[in-house]
């Protein structure tokens, strides 16, 4: 009996590892964005009491959201958070100091207050890191199904479903009277005493940790918070070092995309982009499909 249970446990464990390995191959795009979880970042922001605490959670190894080493020095990059505001729109820029002279935006969280006790949120992965702008937002309470921004379907987040995030502690904190914008004081080689960099791990190791964040977040067909996005656009920061170092991987991702137009269930037109992901031997290991609503 014990032997049977042992064999069954080994079988299930092996199947799980095989499944994770297969998922890792399919989800991998080859871009630096493979090593940062947008869903995980949004989940940490939901847990945090303030933008300062959010920055600390992002840079905590056990949360398994950040596996970035953009400059290739063998250490995880520290992510600083920079808060900007214009009226009822706020943005939180997630940025990495690459060297003494350059910084690179990884993603931006955009928030708009649209009522006395109502606010909307999205996180947008930077195109130099993810190969394209990847937009993620919370799912509705009835839409908690497994998925992620790289492998979503047209109907995964129903049109018109906007989740109210006013009760998220950080959101209320940021809109409270007297709140002072959080601008991380840290910079290249000047980091908080509590932080120690760790070594990045392979994608196949990092990926299973990210899966746990996905059921509660969905790929969004477009940037919905246009006012907040306009606040961010002029301050977007990119690094020549990062662009050059990852140009081959990012360009390979972009040239393997195929865009077609599809019609949704409500008659709306969408652009479906399919990216072919190839392994080192040139064989196809997966295809990523993303959908954006077509303007006009």
N, C-alpha and C positions, 0 to 999 in steps of 0.2 A: 504494500500500500504506500509506504513512504517513498519507495523507488518510483512508483507511478506518479506521485505528487511532484517529486523532484524533476522527473522528465517533463511533466506538464508545465512546471514553472519555467524550466529552461526553454521549452518550445515557445511559450508565450513571450518570454523575455527576448528571445531571438527574433520572433516575429515583430515585436515592437521596435527593436533596433533596426531591423530591415525596413520597416515602414518609415521610421525617421530618416534613414539614409536615403530612401527613395524620395521622400518629401524634400529633403535638402537639395538633392540634385534637381528636382523640378522647380523649386522656388528660387534657386540661385540664378542671378542675372549676370554675375561677374563684376558688377559695379561695387564701389565702396558701400553703397546703400544696403548691401546684403548684411552688413555688420552693424546696423543700427535698427532697432525696432521702433517704428513710428507708433504702433499700437501700444507698445510698452511705455513709451515716453508719455503718451496721453493718459495712460493708466496711473503712472506715477504722479502726474500733475493732479489727477483726480484725488489721490490720496493725500497730497501735500497740503499743509496749512498756509503756505506762503510761497512766493517765487524763490525765496532764499532756500527754503527747505526742499523745494523741487530740484534746485541745482544740486543739492547734496544727494538726493535720491538718485539722480541721473548718474552721479559719479561714485555710486556705491556698487562694488563688484557683485554682491549677492543678488542684486536686482536683475542682472543679465539683460540690460537694455543696450548698453554701449560696448561694442567690440571693435571700435575704430582705431586704426593706426595709420592715419593719412600720410604722414611723412616717412613712414617705414623705419622708425628708430627702435622698434621692438617693444615699445611701451604703449599702453592704452592712452588715448588722447583725453585730456581734461575738457569737459564741455561747460562753458560758462553761459549764463542766462542774462539777457539784456532786455529790459522792459521799456516799451515806448507806448505813448498814449496820445490820442487825438479825439476829444469828445467822448463818445460812448464806445469807441473802438480802441482795443488794446492789442499789442503784439508782444510775444515773448520769443526773442531770437535765440536759438540754440547754436552756439558758435564755438569753434575750436581754434585756439592759438597754434598755428602751424610752425612758426618760428618767430624770431624777434620782430619781424617786419610785417608778417602776413597773418590774417585770420580767414577762416572759411566757415560760412554758414552751413549747418547740417540740415536744419529744418526751422520752421517758424510756426508757433501756435498763434492763431488769430481768434480773437474774441470780440463779439459785438453784443452790447446790452440793448435789447429791443423791447423792454418793458420795465415796470417797476420791480418785478421779481422774475425777470426772464432774460436769458442770455444764450447765445449760440457759440459753438466752438468748432474749429477744424485745425488739423496739423498738416503742414505741407512740406514734403521732403524736397530739398533743393535739387535742381536738375543736374548740377555738376556732380552730385553725390549719387543720385538715383538714376541718372540718365534721362529723366523727365520729371516734371512736377508730379509727385504722388500725393494725393489728397486723402486723408483719413479722418473719420468723424465717429462719434459714438453711435451705436445702433439703438433703435427704439427698443423698449422693454420686451416687445413681442418678436423681435427680430434677432435674438441671440443665437445665431447658428454659426458653426465653424467657418472660418474664411479669413481672408486678408486682402490687402490692397493689390497684391500681385496676382491673385488668382480668384478674382471676384466675377460675378455674373451681373447682367443688366438688372435683374430684379432683386439683387441681394439687399439693397437699401431702397425701399419703395419711394417713389417720387413724393416729395412734400413732407417726408418724415424728418423733422428737425427736433433734436433732443434738447430740452431745456436744462442747462448746466448751472443754473443760478445757485443751487444748493451745494455745489462743489466748494469746499472751504476756501481754496485759493481764489476762486472767482469772486466770492463775496468780500474777501480780504482786499482784493485789488480795487474794488469799487466802493470801499468804505470811505467815508469822509476823513480827510487827513492822511490818506495813504501816500507814501512817497515811493516813486518808481524804483524798482530794484534794478540796479546796474552792477553786474558782478565786478568786484574790484580786482579780480585775479587776472593774470596775464602769463605770457610765456616764461616758464621757470620761476614763477612767483605764484605758488598755489597754497591753499589752506593747509594748516599743520596736520589736520586729521586725514588728509588724502595721501595715499601712496599708489602710484601707478602699478598695474599688473600686466602680465603678458597676454596679448590677444590669443585666442584659440582658433582652430580651424572652423570654417563655416559649418561643417557637418556636426561639430560639437556645440556651436553657438545656437544653431537653428532650433533644436528641440526646446530650449529654454523660452524662445520667443512664442512658441505655439500657444502657450497658456494665456497670452494676452489677446489673442485674436477673436475669440467668440463674442466679445463685447464691442468690437469696433468694425467698421466697414469702409471699403473703398468708396469714395464719393465721386460721382460723375463729373463734377466741376467745382471750382472755387465758388462757394456760395456767398461768403462774407466779403463782398467786393470793396466796401469802404475800408475795412481793416487791411485788406490786401493792398490797397493804395497807400495806406500808411507805411506798410513794410517795403514796398518796391523801391523807393528812393534810397533806403539804407541797406539794401542787400549787399553783402560782402563776400567776395570770392578771392581765391588764392591762385596765383600763377603756378606755384609749386604743385598744388594739388591737381590743377587742371592738366598740367604736363605729365605728372606722374601717373595719372589714371586715364589719360586720353585714349589709349588703345582699348581698354576695357569698356569705357563709356561709349566711344564711337562704334565699337563692335555691337554693343547693345542697340544703339540707335539705328544702325543700318540694317539690322535684322528685323525691324518692325514693318508690319504690313497693316495699313489702315483702310478700313471699309466702312460704309455707312449702313446702319441698321435702323429699323423703326421699332420703337418701344410699344408696350401694350396700350398706352394712351395716345399714340400717334406722334409722340415726340421723336425727333431724329437724333441718333447718337453716332459718334465715331468709335468703332471698335478697333483697337490696336492690338495686333498679335505679334509678339516677339519670340523668335526662335532662339532657344538657349542650347548651346552646343558645348560638349565636353572637350577635354584636351585633345582627344583623338579625332575631333571633328564631327562625331556622331551626335545626333539630336538627343538631348536628355530631357527636354521638356519645352513647353510653350506657355508663355504668360499672356493672358488676355485681360486688357483693361478697357473700360468704356467711359467715354466722356460725352456729355450732352453737347450737341452741335448748336452753336449760336446762329440765329438768323433763320 
